[in-house]
Amino acid sequence: MTKMDEIRAGVRKSIPEIQEIKDKDLQDKVVEAWAVALAETEYSSLDDMSGAADVDSAPLGGVSSQATHISAVAKMSMALADAFDATVGPLPLNRDHLLATAILHDVGKPYEWSERNRKRWRSDIPTYGYPGMRHAAYGAHLALIVGLPEDIAHGIANHCFEGNGVSRNLASTIVKMCDYGFWDIASRAGMLGEQIAGAFTRFAGTPEI
């Protein structure tokens, strides 16, 4: 088994919701996006990444790694769609694509969190900026290079404040609500340390996640 095969197997183990994607080709591309994201950095597994809202924050109590957050957002996104379908009527969206968007919304975080990358950016901020690219933008790049559909790349690119200047598609809207909701609920439940508090006010009340 090659190193990439080990990483792919680890992605499937860390995010069991991937198996719920019915389209096998789409499922494989979701795994590949995460595998490439990890392989480009010092991380070899989502379980190596702290269960925090951002790299400089303390982990959320009970969230051992980023895999926990990804699984929670995937479950929340599908549950929200299920509730809407059951009470209002069927939503006009591809459920496999919604699930893929939820699973991949933070696929750019290994790049943004990589200490190797952060050291390079800090060494010459006038050239690189800081960070060089946030996870939403880099995640959309990863999605496209592994051949994922444009609407999923759109959802990744626009799930956080970068999407405030566009009309988000339906999947991106649901994932954004569940992603922000996860951290907001955790914050109001007292599960986040003081270090993360500023992230919820820095962008006029929009969490920097």
FENSUL-V880520 format. One record per helix or strand of 2 or more residues. SS is the DSSP state (H for helix, E for strand). FROM is the first residue (numbers start at 0). LEN is the number of residues. Records with the same first field share a line. If there is no record, write none. Layout:
SS: FROM-LEN, FROM-LEN
This chain:
H: 2-12, 15-5, 23-16, 45-3, 65-22, 94-10, 108-5, 114-9, 124-4, 134-11, 149-8, 160-5, 169-19, 193-7
